[in-house]
Amino acid sequence: MSSSARDWFCSIFLSSWLMVRSSLRRMMCALLSKHVTPAKRGQLAHSWRWGL
C-alpha cells in the first residue's frame, strides 16, 4: 500500500468517524432529553464536554 493511498484512507476514515461521533452524540442528547430534567441535563452536558 503506497503512502498516498494510506493518507487518503486515513483522512476518509477520520472524517467519517467525526461525523458518526457527532450524530451519535446528538441522538444520545435527544434520547436523554426525553427522560432527564433540565438541571440534570446541564450536569450531564458538563461532564460529557470533558469526557468526549
ABEGO torsion letter per residue (X at the ends): XBAAAAAAAAAAAAAAAAAAAAAAAAAAAAAAAAABBAAAAAAAAAAAAAAX
